Amino acid sequence: MELPFAESYKTKMVETIRKSTREEREEWIRKAKYNLFNLKSEQVFIDLLTDSGTGAMSDKQWSEMMLGDESYAGASSYYKLRDAIREITGFPYFLPTHQGRGAENVLFSAMIKEGNVVPGNAHFDTTKGHIEYRKARAIDCTIDEAFDIEVDYPFKGNIDLNKLRSVLEQYPVEMIPVVIVTITCNSSGGQPVSLENIREVKKLASEYGIPVFFDSARFAENAYFIKIREEGYRDKSIREIVREMFSYADGMTMSSKKDAIVNMGGFVAMNSHILFEQASMYNILFEGYISYGGMSGRDMNALSQGLYEGTEYPYLESRINQVAYLGQNLKDHGIPVQQPFGGHAIFIEASKFLPHIPKEEFIAQTLAVELYLESGVRGVEIGTLLADRDPDTRKNRYPDLEFLRLTIPRRVYSKNHMDYIIAALVNVYNRRNEVKKGLRIIREAAILRHFTVELDRL
Ligand code: F0G
C-alpha cells in the first residue's frame, strides 16, 4: 500500500475553538451588520479570513523569542535577522518595519512621486493604496489567462510582457520609478510567477533602466510552484530557487506575517546603498530606528527562524497540499473555484455559485454570510465590496471576478477541519436556489469600505 501524504510537523500546544448553533450565528451576524470583520473571533469556528499573521509558530521560533535582545540600537536580534535575510534573499541592505504596508510606505516614500506610474501584476490593495496616496498610478499588466478561472495555466501571476512594454513605451522613463512583481499574486488567486517571466521582466525593465522590486509576502510558496511546475527546477532546492528569483530583483518589500510564519512584522531589502540611505530616513520617521523599525528584538528573532522554516520543502509541501486538498474536493463537488489552486487560499467564483443574485447585491459577501450561517466558517469577500467605488463617479466598481476567498492559516488546521469546510460549502451549494436575495449597504466609509461597511438583507 502506498503511504499517504502526512504533515511534516506535529502539535505541541492547542487552542480551544468553539462550535455554535445556527440560531446564535443568525443573531451574531445580524448584530455584525452582515460584515464578517465585525464578528468576535470566539463567534467563529474555523477562521479563513486571512493567512496573514494567523500561522502557528514552531517550538524553535518560540525559543528564539526568549533570546530576543531588546536593545534600542545594535541588538543581536537585528544582526540575526540581517544575516537570515542576506542568506535567504541575497540582499545586502534591509530595514525592519512593523508589517508589509509599513515596508511599502518606507520604500515608496523614497521612490514614488506624484504623477508616476507603477506597472505590475495586480498590485495588492495596500500597495495600490500607497501608490495612489502619492497621487501616482498602479497599472495592472497581469496576463489575461488570470481572469478566466477555468483556464488551467500554471503561472497565472505572470506579467504580460507586451502590456508591460507598452507602458514602458507610453510614459517617459522618469515617470516610472519601479516595476513591482507580486509573488505570489494574491489578487489573482495566490497565483505564482514563473522564473522565466521574472527573468524576462527584469530584462525588459533593464532596457529602460527601471528597477524591479518584488512584493514578496508569499515568495516561498512561489518558489515551491516553480519547483513543481516549471521545467528545469525539480532538482533545485527551494532556497536555490528563492536565491535565483531574488537575483532578478533590485529589492523587495515583505509582509513577514505570511511566508515567514510570524504574527507581526515586515521589512524592506535592497541592493542599492543610496536607496537604503534614503529609505532609512523614512524608516526612522515612520517605523522606528533602523535596527528595529517597529519590531521587538524577540519578534526579529522569531522572524529569522521563520524565514528558514518557511523555505523548507517538507513544510511547503504540507501547506500547498492542504490548500489543494480543499480545492480539489470543492471542485469535485461542482463548486466553481479558481484553477490551478493557489498557494495560500482557495478562491470561489461567487457569481457562478449564486448566478441568480445580481451583482448589485454583493454576491460574494452574500455567499460569505451563507457559509458562516451554515457552519461558523469565516471566509472573506474579494469582490465588489473590496473593489470600492470609482473615486470620480462614486459608482460601484464591479471587478472581473467576484471571489469568496478561503484563506488557510499556516500549520493551524487539520484535514478534519478541511472536511468540515467542504461539507459546509456543499450544503450551501445544494440549497443555493433557496438563497433568493443578496445584501444592500446601509453605511460605508469613503475608502477601504469593506472593513467597516454595514449591510442588511434585502
Ligand atoms: N502584499 C501582499 C501580496 C499582501 O497579501 C499583503 C497583505 C500585503 C502586501 C500587506 O502586508 O498586511 O503585513 O501590511 N495581505 C493580507 C491578506 C492582509 O489578507 O491577504 P501587511
Residues whose N, C-alpha, C, O or C-beta is under 5 A from the ligand:
A	BS01	F0G	L49 T50 D51 S52 Q99 G100 R101 G102 F124 T126 T184 N186 D215 A217 S255 K257 G265
